[in-house]
Amino acid sequence: MTHLDRPAMASATRRALLGAAAAAFALAAPLAQAQTRWDLPAAYPATNYHSVNLQAFADDVDKATGGKLKITVHANASLFKAPEIKRAVQGGQAQAGEILLANFQNEWQIFGVDGLPFLADSYDEAAKLWRVQKPVLDKKLGEQGMMVLYSVPWPPQGIYSKRPLASAADLRGIKWRAYSPATARIAELVGAQPVTVQAAELSQAMATGVVESYMSSGSTGFDTKTFEHLKFWYDTQAWLPKNAVIVNKRAFDALDKPTQDAVMKAAADAETRGWAASRRVNTESLERLRANGMQILPPPAALQSDMAKVGDTMLKEWLEKAGPEGRALVDAYRR
């Protein structure tokens, strides 16, 4: 072989190697394209039953699609804070997300219907309200480029307090955690001092004296170790606000039909599982709070009566703001 043959041979070898690499890439490309990854931000701790249910939903989707769609759950506001999640999904920064519907009442009153005190005050009533709320919600979110996958309620809401309460008058001037327009309005009506604090910051807010009272479920109270700071919880059964898992419509439409079907099946299973978990957690969390020194009490008659009046006022105000759409929804619920 002459020295002139060597470059030609090297060039042929290079071409062969490049050809092999191109063929390998061509084979690998469909595999790479076949897997889709979604981010799903959520506002609550990974151990909260909503977050546990989200992870089970993601796992079900992974299994049903054979790994074709991977959903990463980002719990405890680690990717976006609670008020930012809806906009992130709408803008495509996250493909899906979990939101507390009542947080967005100022944007559209129907978002906050399940946060109205004493309108729907049991699991059965909350389920009935969801059946009439969902079609209206689907239409609104559809206009915003999103859709609902499923919804799960929080347990019935009660009042946490640093001091004993005989009536709403005992709440005057108290530092009250407001996490939604409705809870801020309750503070105004009872004369409390509203402080905006999301779930992820609640423990620190209580530890530093920023929050002395708030309304929430036993689940939130246990998650945030409220028993270390506040010693009274009054079981007012005021409302059962819902978390909804929403998805960017463009991201959903980009999936093939079998993958879409798998997502919707997993979502339906998650809704059934989540409602059952909420009922179970309600009982368990109150027992845990009691075991950690919290006094779990029925509301005194005056407190219950005062809060019912607050509920009447807020429903009237809500109907005025929500207009015919809100009136039709409440009428359908009450039928």
C-alpha positions as semicolon CSV with decimal commas, in nm:
position;residue;x (nm);y (nm);z (nm)
1;M;0,000;0,000;0,000
2;T;0,136;0,341;-0,090
3;H;0,121;0,644;0,129
4;L;-0,135;0,785;-0,123
5;D;-0,377;0,503;-0,036
6;R;-0,377;0,580;0,337
7;P;-0,572;0,914;0,325
8;A;-0,835;0,760;0,096
9;M;-0,869;0,466;0,335
10;A;-0,896;0,699;0,639
11;S;-1,159;0,905;0,460
12;A;-1,362;0,593;0,381
13;T;-1,335;0,484;0,744
14;R;-1,455;0,825;0,860
15;R;-1,748;0,809;0,619
16;A;-1,838;0,463;0,744
17;L;-1,824;0,576;1,107
18;L;-2,030;0,888;1,033
19;G;-2,282;0,676;0,845
20;A;-2,311;0,435;1,135
21;A;-2,354;0,724;1,380
22;A;-2,622;0,881;1,161
23;A;-2,807;0,550;1,140
24;A;-2,788;0,507;1,516
25;F;-2,919;0,862;1,568
26;A;-3,203;0,799;1,324
27;L;-3,303;0,490;1,519
28;A;-3,274;0,670;1,854
29;A;-3,458;0,985;1,747
30;P;-3,807;0,833;1,745
31;L;-3,741;0,690;2,091
32;A;-3,632;1,031;2,220
33;Q;-3,928;1,204;2,060
34;A;-4,170;0,943;2,192
35;Q;-4,115;1,038;2,557
36;T;-4,289;1,354;2,675
37;R;-4,211;1,522;3,007
38;W;-4,451;1,740;3,203
39;D;-4,393;1,951;3,513
40;L;-4,678;1,967;3,766
41;P;-4,628;2,230;4,039
42;A;-4,829;2,205;4,363
43;A;-4,842;2,420;4,676
44;Y;-4,859;2,165;4,957
45;P;-4,607;1,936;5,132
46;A;-4,517;1,608;4,964
47;T;-4,673;1,423;5,258
48;N;-5,011;1,598;5,225
49;Y;-5,281;1,369;5,085
50;H;-5,333;1,599;4,783
51;S;-4,963;1,567;4,695
52;V;-4,961;1,191;4,760
53;N;-5,261;1,162;4,527
54;L;-5,084;1,373;4,264
55;Q;-4,785;1,142;4,274
56;A;-5,011;0,837;4,239
57;F;-5,173;1,007;3,938
58;A;-4,830;1,067;3,781
59;D;-4,728;0,707;3,850
60;D;-5,051;0,576;3,694
61;V;-4,991;0,782;3,380
62;D;-4,632;0,658;3,359
63;K;-4,744;0,296;3,392
64;A;-5,041;0,323;3,154
65;T;-4,831;0,489;2,882
66;G;-4,529;0,263;2,924
67;G;-4,315;0,563;3,017
68;K;-4,430;0,764;2,715
69;L;-4,551;1,049;2,937
70;K;-4,350;1,133;3,249
71;I;-4,505;1,381;3,494
72;T;-4,281;1,533;3,762
73;V;-4,471;1,660;4,067
74;H;-4,309;1,964;4,233
75;A;-4,467;1,978;4,580
76;N;-4,455;2,244;4,854
77;A;-4,443;2,543;4,615
78;S;-4,091;2,438;4,510
79;L;-4,142;2,534;4,142
80;F;-4,408;2,806;4,163
81;K;-4,586;2,964;4,460
82;A;-4,958;2,889;4,497
83;P;-5,087;3,212;4,337
84;E;-4,848;3,169;4,040
85;I;-4,942;2,815;3,936
86;K;-5,250;2,893;3,726
87;R;-5,066;3,155;3,520
88;A;-4,770;2,918;3,476
89;V;-4,998;2,650;3,331
90;Q;-5,187;2,901;3,117
91;G;-4,861;3,039;2,977
92;G;-4,705;2,697;2,919
93;Q;-4,426;2,737;3,177
94;A;-4,569;2,423;3,335
95;Q;-4,781;2,172;3,145
96;A;-5,010;2,100;3,442
97;G;-5,060;2,222;3,797
98;E;-5,271;2,196;4,110
99;I;-5,457;2,507;4,226
100;L;-5,691;2,600;4,508
101;L;-5,988;2,727;4,309
102;A;-6,096;2,982;4,571
103;N;-5,759;3,159;4,537
104;F;-5,873;3,297;4,202
105;Q;-6,214;3,436;4,296
106;N;-6,109;3,795;4,225
107;E;-6,040;3,694;3,864
108;W;-6,379;3,524;3,820
109;Q;-6,634;3,481;4,097
110;I;-6,727;3,122;4,005
111;F;-6,376;3,009;4,107
112;G;-6,470;3,097;4,466
113;V;-6,817;2,942;4,501
114;D;-6,688;2,650;4,710
115;G;-6,525;2,896;4,951
116;L;-6,853;3,058;5,053
117;P;-6,919;2,979;5,422
118;F;-7,204;2,737;5,487
119;L;-7,321;2,707;5,125
120;A;-7,195;2,348;5,089
121;D;-7,095;2,220;5,433
122;S;-7,058;1,842;5,392
123;Y;-6,892;1,600;5,150
124;D;-7,223;1,512;4,986
125;E;-7,311;1,880;4,940
126;A;-6,960;1,957;4,812
127;A;-6,993;1,679;4,552
128;K;-7,331;1,819;4,445
129;L;-7,182;2,168;4,410
130;W;-6,891;2,032;4,204
131;R;-7,132;1,866;3,959
132;V;-7,291;2,202;3,875
133;Q;-6,966;2,402;3,897
134;K;-6,754;2,184;3,668
135;P;-6,929;2,249;3,332
136;V;-6,909;2,626;3,390
137;L;-6,546;2,590;3,497
138;D;-6,462;2,379;3,189
139;K;-6,598;2,654;2,963
140;K;-6,402;2,932;3,137
141;L;-6,073;2,741;3,150
142;G;-6,122;2,633;2,788
143;E;-6,135;3,000;2,690
144;Q;-5,804;3,045;2,874
145;G;-5,637;2,753;2,697
146;M;-5,669;2,504;2,983
147;M;-5,885;2,217;3,104
148;V;-5,964;2,047;3,433
149;L;-5,833;1,697;3,489
150;Y;-5,983;1,636;3,832
151;S;-6,076;1,795;4,164
152;V;-6,042;1,691;4,529
153;P;-6,186;1,872;4,833
154;W;-6,018;1,973;5,153
155;P;-6,190;1,852;5,470
156;P;-6,451;2,080;5,634
157;Q;-6,307;2,408;5,757
158;G;-6,293;2,513;6,122
159;I;-6,142;2,803;6,316
160;Y;-5,795;2,776;6,473
161;S;-5,734;3,023;6,752
162;K;-5,468;3,117;7,001
163;R;-5,737;3,190;7,260
164;P;-6,083;3,050;7,344
165;L;-6,374;3,184;7,140
166;A;-6,730;3,233;7,268
167;S;-6,851;3,445;6,975
168;A;-6,719;3,629;6,671
169;A;-6,654;3,930;6,896
170;D;-6,354;3,739;7,037
171;L;-6,192;3,753;6,693
172;R;-6,177;4,134;6,684
173;G;-5,821;4,254;6,632
174;I;-5,675;3,903;6,613
175;K;-5,409;3,841;6,345
176;W;-5,599;3,627;6,097
177;R;-5,442;3,430;5,813
178;A;-5,609;3,513;5,480
179;Y;-5,520;3,286;5,188
180;S;-5,810;3,371;4,954
181;P;-6,051;3,660;4,889
182;A;-6,318;3,479;5,094
183;T;-6,099;3,432;5,402
184;A;-5,989;3,796;5,378
185;R;-6,354;3,904;5,367
186;I;-6,437;3,691;5,674
187;A;-6,163;3,879;5,861
188;E;-6,318;4,211;5,764
189;L;-6,667;4,103;5,871
190;V;-6,557;3,980;6,216
191;G;-6,312;4,264;6,275
192;A;-5,997;4,053;6,261
193;Q;-5,667;4,175;6,114
194;P;-5,611;3,987;5,783
195;V;-5,257;3,876;5,696
196;T;-5,191;3,710;5,359
197;V;-4,995;3,389;5,422
198;Q;-4,979;3,084;5,192
199;A;-4,960;2,729;5,327
200;A;-4,585;2,693;5,271
201;E;-4,514;2,993;5,500
202;L;-4,780;2,927;5,764
203;S;-4,563;2,748;6,023
204;Q;-4,312;3,032;6,034
205;A;-4,589;3,292;6,044
206;M;-4,738;3,131;6,355
207;A;-4,398;3,085;6,518
208;T;-4,321;3,456;6,477
209;G;-4,665;3,572;6,591
210;V;-4,769;3,699;6,249
211;V;-5,074;3,466;6,258
212;E;-5,288;3,401;6,568
213;S;-5,598;3,256;6,406
214;Y;-5,717;3,115;6,075
215;M;-5,980;2,896;5,914
216;S;-5,874;2,569;5,758
217;S;-5,905;2,193;5,780
218;G;-5,757;1,954;6,033
219;S;-5,526;1,837;5,755
220;T;-5,361;2,177;5,714
221;G;-5,341;2,215;6,092
222;F;-5,151;1,891;6,130
223;D;-4,927;1,946;5,824
224;T;-4,817;2,285;5,957
225;K;-4,787;2,171;6,322
226;T;-5,038;2,436;6,422
227;F;-5,069;2,257;6,758
228;E;-4,725;2,394;6,850
229;H;-4,860;2,751;6,837
230;L;-5,243;2,757;6,857
231;K;-5,440;2,542;7,100
232;F;-5,806;2,566;6,993
233;W;-5,993;2,440;6,685
234;Y;-6,367;2,500;6,649
235;D;-6,541;2,255;6,417
236;T;-6,767;2,498;6,227
237;Q;-6,793;2,273;5,915
238;A;-6,791;2,600;5,723
239;W;-6,701;2,488;5,369
240;L;-6,499;2,232;5,173
241;P;-6,278;2,419;4,925
242;K;-6,143;2,217;4,635
243;N;-5,807;2,180;4,469
244;A;-5,827;2,132;4,094
245;V;-5,559;1,980;3,873
246;I;-5,549;2,174;3,549
247;V;-5,358;2,114;3,227
248;N;-5,243;2,336;2,940
249;K;-5,471;2,248;2,648
250;R;-5,196;2,278;2,389
251;A;-4,978;2,034;2,585
252;F;-5,269;1,793;2,620
253;D;-5,364;1,819;2,251
254;A;-5,003;1,740;2,153
255;L;-5,039;1,393;2,306
256;D;-5,154;1,103;2,090
257;K;-5,504;0,965;2,155
258;P;-5,397;0,660;2,363
259;T;-5,187;0,885;2,589
260;Q;-5,473;1,134;2,628
261;D;-5,704;0,848;2,722
262;A;-5,452;0,724;2,978
263;V;-5,430;1,072;3,135
264;M;-5,809;1,105;3,161
265;K;-5,846;0,755;3,308
266;A;-5,574;0,827;3,566
267;A;-5,744;1,160;3,646
268;A;-6,082;0,994;3,704
269;D;-5,917;0,740;3,935
270;A;-5,734;1,020;4,118
271;E;-6,060;1,208;4,178
272;T;-6,230;0,901;4,326
273;R;-5,923;0,818;4,536
274;G;-5,879;1,180;4,647
275;W;-6,235;1,228;4,774
276;A;-6,204;0,906;4,977
277;A;-5,866;1,019;5,112
278;S;-6,010;1,356;5,215
279;R;-6,280;1,187;5,425
280;R;-6,022;0,958;5,585
281;V;-5,772;1,237;5,649
282;N;-6,040;1,451;5,811
283;T;-6,088;1,194;6,086
284;E;-5,719;1,105;6,119
285;S;-5,589;1,462;6,130
286;L;-5,832;1,570;6,402
287;E;-5,726;1,270;6,610
288;R;-5,360;1,364;6,559
289;L;-5,423;1,726;6,653
290;R;-5,599;1,614;6,971
291;A;-5,310;1,377;7,052
292;N;-5,071;1,673;7,023
293;G;-5,262;1,887;7,271
294;M;-5,507;2,071;7,046
295;Q;-5,857;2,120;7,189
296;I;-6,107;2,007;6,922
297;L;-6,434;2,176;7,014
298;P;-6,786;2,226;6,880
299;P;-6,848;2,597;6,818
300;P;-7,044;2,771;7,094
301;A;-7,397;2,867;6,981
302;A;-7,312;3,239;6,958
303;L;-7,003;3,171;6,746
304;Q;-7,196;2,940;6,512
305;S;-7,475;3,196;6,477
306;D;-7,231;3,480;6,412
307;M;-7,047;3,281;6,146
308;A;-7,374;3,184;5,978
309;K;-7,455;3,555;5,946
310;V;-7,111;3,608;5,792
311;G;-7,199;3,333;5,542
312;D;-7,531;3,498;5,454
313;T;-7,360;3,833;5,395
314;M;-7,088;3,679;5,179
315;L;-7,335;3,481;4,967
316;K;-7,537;3,797;4,902
317;E;-7,222;3,989;4,807
318;W;-7,102;3,703;4,587
319;L;-7,431;3,680;4,399
320;E;-7,418;4,054;4,327
321;K;-7,066;4,021;4,184
322;A;-7,123;3,689;4,003
323;G;-7,440;3,812;3,830
324;P;-7,679;3,586;3,638
325;E;-7,409;3,321;3,589
326;G;-7,359;3,289;3,966
327;R;-7,733;3,296;4,040
328;A;-7,793;3,017;3,785
329;L;-7,518;2,806;3,942
330;V;-7,650;2,846;4,299
331;D;-8,008;2,781;4,183
332;A;-7,895;2,462;4,006
333;Y;-7,709;2,352;4,319
334;R;-8,010;2,414;4,545
335;R;-8,254;2,226;4,323
